Every structure is written in structure tokens, then in C-alpha cells.
Amino acid sequence: RQSVSLSRLFLDPNNFRFVNHPEYRPVSQEHVFDVDVQRRTTGFVLGRHQENVRDLIASIKENGWLDIDPILAQRKDAGRFLVVEGNRRVATLKYLQRRYEEDAIDLGRLDSAWFSRLPVLLYGDADERDHTVMMGLHHISGKRRWPAVNRARAMEQLLPQFDNDADAVCRALGVSKREFNLSVRTLALVDAYRESDYGDQFQSDQYNLFREVLKSEATRNWLGWNHAKCAASNGSNLERLFSWMSREAESEERDDEAPDTDVRTTSEPVITTGGHIRELARIIQDPEAVRRLDETRSLQEATLSSDLLVKSEVAGAFGFCDKGIQRLHSRTGDLTPADLDRVEQLIGKLQGIALARKRQPPAVGRGLPWQPFNEITQSQFSSIHVESYRGIEGLVLDSPGRINLIVGVNNAGKTSLLEAIYLLAHQNDERALLDAIRWRGRMEGDPDPLWLVEQLPRAARLSGRFDQVPGNTTSVEFEVFTEPGSDLEDQTSFLSTLGVEATYGRQAQRTDVVFFEDRPRRTSFQGQHWLCRSAFTSPFSANRPETLARCNKESLEAGTKQQIIDFIRQRVDRKLSNIELADRFNRFLVSHADFDRAPDLAAFGEGMRRVFEIGLLFAGVRGGVLLVDEFENAIHTELLVEFTRLVQDLAVELDVQVFLSTHSKEAIDAFVLNGHRTEDVVGYAINRSEDDVKARRYDGHRLRRLHDAVDFDLRGVR
């Protein structure tokens, strides 16, 4: 160790501190002392206008030179020393020396004598590896930092030692005034918590949570936080915050096996991460959300109930829309014909919003579900006859069971058969046919009328028997008329008329839909009853959000949603705790151990979403019929056996008749071999020939015997 003049100390131009600088170039040993190299290295260390060392300059002026952590240097030739460790401090001292000698700046408590006799620890001869290890010990592993709360407490305790001069403390420690103030205020909030009823629960890592509280203007305002007093003026809200950050005793119960012992149950803290604080800040000014948070101790529930988020999302959508329109307007000349088609589609959607808001309300009842003929039935379909529908002629399903497997090769007509059952259940409700057309076209919203009328079946007839009551025969017939009726006064842009006639026993119903090219279709109907509630789900078309929202509500009321959640948690993802509806958006959010903020269900893959939605639909069609196209799609093979059991249990519990199509032998075997309600299962092998389509029926017990005997494959039946 010896004292060395700053003029004999040279910065290391290959220091790892600035090897990522865009102007850095490796320097060979023979050039490290070059004037230009040292000037460039000094610039790297100090930064533009000394921005990289401002904190160090302030600290040195405030404290003087603290000879605690020595400068490490290597002796080179001619009395020159290369700095190994301490380049930043040496560069700062050189800067202060130059300013002192040229401009006579005030050095504060720094004694100028250090410029000529700086203590240096000489670092002996060593190879490049030792040199790198030495720097790594300082800057990679380094000294272990104190916990954040300890660092803040040290700042607080220094304040009286500097005559309560916060600026002096900041200069001494080289920290910003904002960091100092935030640390001291956070400590005040921590101390308030420790003095509260929850103080015994304080852990040092909670300091960062309180820090997040004070970083947010929204939470500060809600607490009535006073910076000058370092205290919250709203004691009630402060107590609420402390409650959300703590475990709460919920109840005390007597242990039956140990009568002298009380068992206390507690709820976990609502807020445990900085992300939770930031989420809280978004809703904290919404009284309804705060009330909901108090009631449920669920931040997700509170978030979903907040009107503020709805308004924020709408405002954000408008802002995004405005900017997008401005950009499109500025590039009008660059738009292709396809781009202009998309513009027209967007205009149509915006007009639809305006119409829904203040013009042309829909016909009474057209957007609502119809009521079944009988709210309570003894059974559903006992036979189905597709006399004519989309290439199927004369197909009969005799004696369907509770679970019906529709099996066949591609293009055998499986999906068309499911559609036909869906239409028969809906009777003269033309929306069922329009839904089926949209599913086939994989379209959302109303398709173009010209395209739509081309998809209408020119003639179709379906019939069957429904429920165990006298006169239980039913039929539906579709017919398309290309000439306008005499009662149509304004025939401008007429395209065609769809007539739907339905019967159930002695009751007849009819609907007529007139399609126009450039104006809304006109619908008239006589009778508005379904046979039963029904739903169609396919992996190729999304279920309507409003349908899933209704099914979610009914599943909660029926008590089956928890069965579905339990199944997913046990069989798919053990870290999942719940799937909840975001009411105003009709989206489902997942409470999951790996995420602070609940992500959308869509983020978890198609398999989980499909299991969840199929499960929900059962409650939505209670007492009715559920149609599932390509049942096995997106569902892992190993999950099929357990999922088929859930499907069978829900079908019995909610009295639902299920028709599902499948390409998969594994799916068929899962229903047959799961050892669960085999008597409910019926399989239909669908075969198409040049003349017709036939269905061969196999009950569940027969399928099981054939499987055990010859590994029977229902798909291969001809």
C-alpha cells in the first residue's frame, strides 16, 4: 500500500464497466496510456455532463474522501499505475481536481491534498484470469445488500445526525431526494402497520408492498396521505388496507373430538405482491369495488365488479379507434380494394353499435330464448328421422339413449345430423338455422345477405318423437321462395323468403323471414315455443359469449360449476383455483397460483377451454339436448376416460340427452370402457352410399362385449 499522485494513475480502457458501450474498442497493453485512449475512457466513465457520477461527486463533496474501500492498481513502467478496481472513483477525483485547478470550484469537505497522495493498494503481477476474477468479486458477487427496510431505516437514522437536512443525507449517501423521501414515508406507513392490530404479522419483505402503496397517487389519495406529516388522515381506509394485507380470523369452532379446544379458521391476505397493489390502485376509487373486496376478500371479484375499468376500457377503445382512423385517412391513396372492403365492414359494425343504441330496436322477444312447450319432460327424443337435410335422405335414429355417439368416416354426414337434431329441437325458431349456417361458414355476426340466401336449404324436412306423452310426434319443414309474396308492399332489393313450419302433437307454428340485399331482414312468426332447451358446440366455431355467461349463472345455481372446476384442477392443472366470469366483458378469467393477475381462459389452451365450456353448457340446456361436434378435438387422450365420466354424471344430474360426433376410437372406447353408466350409451355407425345414409345402432353393453371379444371398432361398420 502506498500513496500515489492522481497524475500517475491511469484508467483501465478495457474495464468491464463499459464494454457494452457502442464506441468501445479493445485496447492493447502498449496503448493503454495513450492520451486519446485515456480521454475516451474518462468520457465512458463520467458520461455526458458527468451524468454517470453525479451521485458520487455529491457524496465526495459531502463526506470528503473516505479511505475505506482501497483503490487497487498494478505498477506498470516509468512510475505509472493502471487502475484495476476503483476506476469510477479515480475518474471522479481527476474531474474534481481539474475543475478545482482550472475553475477553483468548492470541494466541500474534500481535502485537495488527496489529489497528490491517494492511498493505493498495489496489485502484484497477475495474469488476465486473476485480473478478471478480482473485478468479478467486486461487481458480480459483491457485497450483499441490506434488505430494503434496513436501508430505509439507516437513512432515517442519519437524518438527525445531519441536523435534519435531508439534502445533506442524500449527498452523503449518493441517493436521490425522491428515493430518500419515499423510503422515509414508507417507514412511517410500516410503523403505523406495526402499531395496528395486525402488527404482529409484519415481515420485512412487506416493506416493498407499503412502498408500492405510496408510489401510487390513487392509493395515496384514498388514504388521505399527508407527505409533510408522513401519515394517513383517513383512518378507516388505512384499517381496510391493513386488513387486506393481513390474515384475518374468520371463525372459531368447537372441536367435537376435543371439546376443550377451539379451532380457529383464518383467511389469507388479499394483497401479497406489488402487482396486487397496482391492481388495487386501478379500482380503489370505485366504492362498489371496495365494498366487494371487503365482502369477498377477492381482488379478482372486486376487479370484475368495477365500473371504472369498464369506462377505462371503453375510453381506451375509442382512443385506439380514433388513432387508427387518422392513420387510415392519411394513407387513403395506398389502400387496396381488399383494404376498402375491410373499411366497409368496420363501418357496418360501427353502424350496428349506433343502431343498437338509439335506433331500430329489435322485434320484441327476438333476442330472447323461447320457452319449451313443457318445462318438465319425462324424456327427450325417442326417435329422429332426417327425411331431407343437406344431402341426408331418410336417415333414422331409433331409440336414442342418454349418451349417443355419432360415428362415421369423413363426409358421412355426422355434423349435418347434429345440426338436424338442433333444428328439430328449436322448431320454427329460424335463428337455429342461421346459427348453423354461420357455424359452417365459420363466421361471426350477420353474414352478407347475398351469401346467406345462397346457403339456405332449398327444401328440408325433419321429424321425430319427443317426450313420453300422447301425441308426441314433431316435425320441422323448411322451404325457400324466390318470388316476393303479394303482401310485401316494398319489394325493393328483395332476395328470397324462408318459411319454417313446425308441429308438435296438435300444435302448429310458423315463421317467415324475408331477406333483402341492402336492408335488414323482416321476420314474422306464429307461435314461439321450442321442444326443449338445446345447444350446439363445435371446436370450429366459438360459443356465443352471452350464451356462456347465461350457462355460467345457471351452472352456479345448479351447483355443477364447482364439479367442473374440481375436475380441471385435479385432472388438468393443479395450480388453478377458479374460473370466474368478467361480467361486463363476458370473458372468463382464471385464478392461478402462477399469476398475480388473472389471465383470460384462452391463454391456457384449447383443451382446458373446451372442457370448461362443454361442462357449462349442461346447465344451460337442463332437461334438454346438447349437441357436441368432434367431441375429442383438443382434449388429450389420457383425459378422455375421466372426462367421459364427468359428461355422463352431468347428463344424469341435469337430465340432458347428449348427441356427440367423433372420429376417435379412443373417445368411443372411453365411454364404453370407463365402467360408468354403460346402459346410458348408444353408438350409431353412420354410413353413406350412393343412394342414402344409414345408421346402425349398438347399445353400450353390446359395444362392450364386442370390444372385449374382437377389439371392435364402431368406425369400421358398413
Sequence and secondary structure as in RCSB ss.txt:
>XXXX:A:sequence
RQSVSLSRLFLDPNNFRFVNHPEYRPVSQEHVFDVDVQRRTTGFVLGRHQENVRDLIASIKENGWLDIDPILAQR
KDAGRFLVVEGNRRVATLKYLQRRYEEDAIDLGRLDSAWFSRLPVLLYGDADERDHTVMMGLHHISGKRRWPAVN
RARAMEQLLPQFDNDADAVCRALGVSKREFNLSVRTLALVDAYRESDYGDQFQSDQYNLFREVLKSEATRNWLGW
NHAKCAASNGSNLERLFSWMSREAESEERDDEAPDTDVRTTSEPVITTGGHIRELARIIQDPEAVRRLDETRSLQ
EATLSSDLLVKSEVAGAFGFCDKGIQRLHSRTGDLTPADLDRVEQLIGKLQGIALARKRQPPAVGRGLPWQPFNE
ITQSQFSSIHVESYRGIEGLVLDSPGRINLIVGVNNAGKTSLLEAIYLLAHQNDERALLDAIRWRGRMEGDPDPL
WLVEQLPRAARLSGRFDQVPGNTTSVEFEVFTEPGSDLEDQTSFLSTLGVEATYGRQAQRTDVVFFEDRPRRTSF
QGQHWLCRSAFTSPFSANRPETLARCNKESLEAGTKQQIIDFIRQRVDRKLSNIELADRFNRFLVSHADFDRAPD
LAAFGEGMRRVFEIGLLFAGVRGGVLLVDEFENAIHTELLVEFTRLVQDLAVELDVQVFLSTHSKEAIDAFVLNG
HRTEDVVGYAINRSEDDVKARRYDGHRLRRLHDAVDFDLRGVR
>XXXX:A:secstr
 EEE GGGEE  TT GGGTTSTT     GGGTT HHHHHHHHHHHH GGGTTSHHHHHHHHHH   TTS EEEEE
 STT EEEEE HHHHHHHHHHHHHHHHH    TT  GGGGT EEEEE  S  HHHHHHHHHIIIII S    HHH
HHHHHHHHHHHTTT HHHHHHHHT  HHHHHHHHHHHHHHHHHHTSTTGGG  GGGHHHHHHHHH HHHHHHHTE
ETTTTEES HHHHHHHHHHTS EEEEEEEETTEEEEEEEEEE  S  SHHHHHHHHHHTT HHHHHHHHHH  HH
HHHHT HHHHHHHHHHHHHHHHHHHHHHHHTGGG  HHHHHHHHHHHHHHHHHHHHHHS    TTTTS  EES S
S S SEEEEEEEEETTEEEEEEES  SEEEEEESTTSSHHHHHHHHHHHHHTT HHHHHHHHHHHHT  S   HH
HHHHHS SEEEEEEEESSSTT EEEEEEEEE S  TT S  TTEEEEEEEEEEETTEEEEEEEEEESSS  EEEE
E  EESS EEEEBTTB   HHHHHHHHHHHHHHT HHHHHHHHHHHT TTEEEEEEETTTTEEEEEETT SS  B
GGGG HHHHHHHHHHHHHHHTTTSEEEESSTTTTS GGGHHHHHHHHHHHHHHTT EEEEEE  HHHHHHHHHS 
S GGGEEEEEEEE SS EEEEEEEHHHHHHHHHHH   GGG  
